[in-house]
Amino acid sequence: MTVAEHVKVVRERIAEAARRAHRDPHDVCLVAATKTVDAARVRAVVEAGVPDVGENRAQELLAKASEVAGARWHFIGSLQRNKVRALAPWVSWWHSVDRDALGAEIARRAPGARVLVEVNLAREPQKGGCLPEAAAPLVDGLRELDLRVVGLMAVPPAGDESRRWFAALRELAERLGLRELSMGMTDDFDVAVEEGATIVRVGRALFGDRPVGGRPPAS
């Protein structure tokens, strides 16, 4: 299947999940997750009608951004403060803000930026994200920096049933008065949409399995 054909299938799955939840499919933004995907295939997904592109690694985003016209870049991976300056001219959505210091650097380099707070719902020590009880004070602190805090982002524990974690993130967002929910990937984005996701981050279902070793194929 071509990338365009994969896009059609994914959009149909989003629409079906939205209908099951009595939601409008147009309320769900499909973000193409492009870790290890070469620039040519990123261009193909943008040309197939998916302008929102998410990257986990700063160096990959910087390498691809100038080669992909029409993309709206989302940074969706763990982020170090020293990468923010280089990323700021390209990134429209910052999904993984999990501490005040990172927010301060984004506010310095991209004033008024649109951000989502990453929440470590399951308290996994190996993962980024603030703890659930820290989300409210972090949201307040980011707003004091004049950042646009639009929602929350989370990744459920691997191997666990995703629905309860998606529901927990939705409930937390409701308590905080936040609309956007960045949750759901290839294996569970249907469930995420049913539980209220407004952004799904999909890689394999659009591009196929990642190459062994995590390196993109030669262009």
Salt bridges, closest charged atoms under 4 A:
GLU12 OE2 - LYS8 NZ 2.63
ASP24 OD1 - HIS26 ND1 2.97
ASP38 OD2 - ARG41 NE 3.11
ASP52 OD1 - ARG72 NE 2.74
ASP52 OD1 - HIS74 NE2 2.72
GLU55 OE1 - LYS64 NZ 2.91
GLU60 OE2 - ARG57 NH1 3.16
GLU60 OE1 - LYS64 NZ 2.80
ASP98 OD1 - ARG99 NH1 2.66
GLU105 OE1 - ARG108 NH1 3.82
GLU105 OE2 - ARG109 NE 3.04
GLU124 OE1 - LYS127 NZ 2.89
GLU133 OE1 - ARG123 NH2 2.76
ASP160 OD2 - ARG164 NH2 2.86
GLU171 OE2 - ARG170 NH2 3.92
GLU174 OE2 - ARG170 NE 3.76
GLU180 OE2 - ARG179 NH1 2.89
ASP187 OD1 - ARG204 NH2 2.85
ASP190 OD1 - ARG13 NH2 2.50
GLU194 OE2 - ARG20 NE 2.63
GLU194 OE1 - ARG163 NH2 2.71
GLU195 OE2 - ARG163 NH1 2.94
GLU195 OE1 - ARG170 NH1 2.49
